[in-house]
Structure formats: C-alpha cells, structure tokens
C-alpha cells in the first residue's frame, strides 16, 4: 500500500469516527434528551470559546513585538461581527483573516 493511499484511508477512518461520535447523541436521544444533555448543549459552546480565547492570548507580551495589538483588533472585529450578524462562522473566519492580514502586512 502506498503512503498516499495509507494517508487517505487514515484520514477517512478518523473522519468517520469523529462524525459518528458527533451524531451519536442525535441517534440515542431521538425524542427526549435528558436535561443535563440540553444544559451541556447550551453551556459548552461558550465555555469552549472562552478556553480558546485564553489559549490564543496566553503567549502575548504587551512589552515586546506588536504589543498584542493585532490580537486585540481581531478580537474586537470578531465581537463586533458576531453582535451584528450573529453568525459564528462568519465572525471567526473574518477575525482570522483580519489577524493574518495585520500580522503579515501591518505589524
């Protein structure tokens, strides 16, 4: 088996397992989900975003380099776009694009 086919099969298996794990709650709880599952569905997305924010900002030094300016401009953009459009995907992709443009072209 060539390395390319092996890599493709590995990625396909990982994708199938990931998708099945994510779809499993919808199959198991077809009609009535337990209250704890509903609660976790409401709380976890916000907790994960907070954790990602802390992780992304942990290495910023306000005393060196760009002083964290591109990061904070990008965060402000994400917040503004999300408040305006209420679209998580649009705000995250836009924030990533703004950050990359700032880092590559401005700072």
Rosetta constraint file for C-alpha pairs under 8 A:
AtomPair CA 1 CA 5 HARMONIC 6.54 0.50
AtomPair CA 1 CA 6 HARMONIC 6.53 0.50
AtomPair CA 2 CA 6 HARMONIC 6.22 0.50
AtomPair CA 3 CA 7 HARMONIC 6.09 0.50
AtomPair CA 4 CA 8 HARMONIC 6.15 0.50
AtomPair CA 5 CA 9 HARMONIC 6.09 0.50
AtomPair CA 6 CA 10 HARMONIC 6.08 0.50
AtomPair CA 7 CA 11 HARMONIC 6.18 0.50
AtomPair CA 8 CA 12 HARMONIC 6.12 0.50
AtomPair CA 9 CA 13 HARMONIC 6.10 0.50
AtomPair CA 10 CA 14 HARMONIC 6.19 0.50
AtomPair CA 11 CA 15 HARMONIC 6.05 0.50
AtomPair CA 12 CA 16 HARMONIC 6.12 0.50
AtomPair CA 13 CA 17 HARMONIC 6.16 0.50
AtomPair CA 14 CA 18 HARMONIC 6.08 0.50
AtomPair CA 15 CA 19 HARMONIC 6.03 0.50
AtomPair CA 16 CA 20 HARMONIC 6.06 0.50
AtomPair CA 17 CA 21 HARMONIC 6.16 0.50
AtomPair CA 18 CA 22 HARMONIC 6.30 0.50
AtomPair CA 19 CA 23 HARMONIC 6.12 0.50
AtomPair CA 20 CA 24 HARMONIC 5.87 0.50
AtomPair CA 21 CA 25 HARMONIC 7.87 0.50
AtomPair CA 23 CA 27 HARMONIC 6.63 0.50
AtomPair CA 24 CA 28 HARMONIC 6.06 0.50
AtomPair CA 25 CA 29 HARMONIC 5.72 0.50
AtomPair CA 26 CA 30 HARMONIC 5.65 0.50
AtomPair CA 29 CA 33 HARMONIC 5.12 0.50
AtomPair CA 33 CA 37 HARMONIC 6.34 0.50
AtomPair CA 33 CA 38 HARMONIC 6.67 0.50
AtomPair CA 34 CA 38 HARMONIC 6.60 0.50
AtomPair CA 35 CA 39 HARMONIC 6.08 0.50
AtomPair CA 36 CA 40 HARMONIC 6.08 0.50
AtomPair CA 37 CA 41 HARMONIC 6.09 0.50
AtomPair CA 38 CA 42 HARMONIC 6.47 0.50
AtomPair CA 39 CA 43 HARMONIC 6.21 0.50
AtomPair CA 40 CA 44 HARMONIC 5.50 0.50
AtomPair CA 41 CA 45 HARMONIC 7.20 0.50
AtomPair CA 42 CA 46 HARMONIC 7.86 0.50
AtomPair CA 43 CA 47 HARMONIC 6.40 0.50
AtomPair CA 44 CA 48 HARMONIC 5.94 0.50
AtomPair CA 45 CA 49 HARMONIC 6.23 0.50
AtomPair CA 46 CA 50 HARMONIC 6.20 0.50
AtomPair CA 47 CA 51 HARMONIC 6.16 0.50
AtomPair CA 48 CA 52 HARMONIC 6.14 0.50
AtomPair CA 49 CA 53 HARMONIC 6.12 0.50
AtomPair CA 50 CA 54 HARMONIC 6.30 0.50
AtomPair CA 51 CA 55 HARMONIC 6.13 0.50
AtomPair CA 52 CA 56 HARMONIC 6.02 0.50
AtomPair CA 53 CA 57 HARMONIC 6.18 0.50
AtomPair CA 54 CA 58 HARMONIC 5.91 0.50
AtomPair CA 57 CA 71 HARMONIC 7.68 0.50
AtomPair CA 60 CA 67 HARMONIC 7.32 0.50
AtomPair CA 60 CA 68 HARMONIC 5.83 0.50
AtomPair CA 61 CA 65 HARMONIC 7.64 0.50
AtomPair CA 61 CA 67 HARMONIC 6.00 0.50
AtomPair CA 61 CA 68 HARMONIC 6.65 0.50
AtomPair CA 62 CA 66 HARMONIC 7.61 0.50
AtomPair CA 62 CA 67 HARMONIC 3.96 0.50
AtomPair CA 62 CA 68 HARMONIC 5.74 0.50
AtomPair CA 63 CA 67 HARMONIC 5.79 0.50
AtomPair CA 66 CA 70 HARMONIC 7.24 0.50
AtomPair CA 66 CA 107 HARMONIC 6.25 0.50
AtomPair CA 68 CA 72 HARMONIC 6.28 0.50
AtomPair CA 69 CA 73 HARMONIC 6.09 0.50
AtomPair CA 70 CA 74 HARMONIC 6.07 0.50
AtomPair CA 70 CA 99 HARMONIC 5.89 0.50
AtomPair CA 70 CA 102 HARMONIC 5.90 0.50
AtomPair CA 70 CA 103 HARMONIC 6.62 0.50
AtomPair CA 70 CA 107 HARMONIC 7.61 0.50
AtomPair CA 71 CA 75 HARMONIC 6.18 0.50
AtomPair CA 71 CA 99 HARMONIC 6.52 0.50
AtomPair CA 72 CA 76 HARMONIC 6.12 0.50
AtomPair CA 73 CA 77 HARMONIC 6.19 0.50
AtomPair CA 73 CA 99 HARMONIC 7.71 0.50
AtomPair CA 74 CA 78 HARMONIC 6.17 0.50
AtomPair CA 74 CA 95 HARMONIC 5.08 0.50
AtomPair CA 74 CA 96 HARMONIC 7.22 0.50
AtomPair CA 74 CA 98 HARMONIC 5.99 0.50
AtomPair CA 74 CA 99 HARMONIC 5.43 0.50
AtomPair CA 75 CA 79 HARMONIC 6.20 0.50
AtomPair CA 75 CA 95 HARMONIC 6.82 0.50
AtomPair CA 76 CA 80 HARMONIC 6.06 0.50
AtomPair CA 77 CA 81 HARMONIC 6.03 0.50
AtomPair CA 77 CA 91 HARMONIC 7.59 0.50
AtomPair CA 77 CA 94 HARMONIC 7.74 0.50
AtomPair CA 77 CA 95 HARMONIC 5.99 0.50
AtomPair CA 77 CA 98 HARMONIC 7.93 0.50
AtomPair CA 78 CA 82 HARMONIC 5.97 0.50
AtomPair CA 78 CA 91 HARMONIC 4.88 0.50
AtomPair CA 78 CA 92 HARMONIC 6.22 0.50
AtomPair CA 78 CA 94 HARMONIC 7.03 0.50
AtomPair CA 78 CA 95 HARMONIC 5.16 0.50
AtomPair CA 79 CA 83 HARMONIC 6.08 0.50
AtomPair CA 79 CA 91 HARMONIC 7.46 0.50
AtomPair CA 80 CA 84 HARMONIC 6.07 0.50
AtomPair CA 81 CA 85 HARMONIC 5.85 0.50
AtomPair CA 81 CA 86 HARMONIC 7.35 0.50
AtomPair CA 81 CA 87 HARMONIC 7.80 0.50
AtomPair CA 81 CA 90 HARMONIC 7.67 0.50
AtomPair CA 81 CA 91 HARMONIC 5.40 0.50
AtomPair CA 82 CA 86 HARMONIC 4.60 0.50
AtomPair CA 82 CA 87 HARMONIC 5.72 0.50
AtomPair CA 82 CA 88 HARMONIC 6.30 0.50
AtomPair CA 82 CA 90 HARMONIC 7.77 0.50
AtomPair CA 82 CA 91 HARMONIC 5.46 0.50
AtomPair CA 87 CA 91 HARMONIC 6.24 0.50
AtomPair CA 88 CA 92 HARMONIC 6.07 0.50
AtomPair CA 89 CA 93 HARMONIC 6.02 0.50
AtomPair CA 90 CA 94 HARMONIC 5.86 0.50
AtomPair CA 91 CA 95 HARMONIC 5.89 0.50
AtomPair CA 92 CA 96 HARMONIC 6.05 0.50
AtomPair CA 93 CA 97 HARMONIC 6.15 0.50
AtomPair CA 94 CA 98 HARMONIC 6.10 0.50
AtomPair CA 95 CA 99 HARMONIC 6.07 0.50
AtomPair CA 96 CA 100 HARMONIC 6.13 0.50
AtomPair CA 97 CA 101 HARMONIC 6.09 0.50
AtomPair CA 98 CA 102 HARMONIC 6.08 0.50
AtomPair CA 99 CA 103 HARMONIC 6.08 0.50
AtomPair CA 100 CA 104 HARMONIC 5.91 0.50
AtomPair CA 101 CA 105 HARMONIC 5.62 0.50
AtomPair CA 101 CA 106 HARMONIC 7.24 0.50
AtomPair CA 102 CA 106 HARMONIC 4.90 0.50
AtomPair CA 102 CA 107 HARMONIC 6.03 0.50
AtomPair CA 103 CA 107 HARMONIC 5.11 0.50
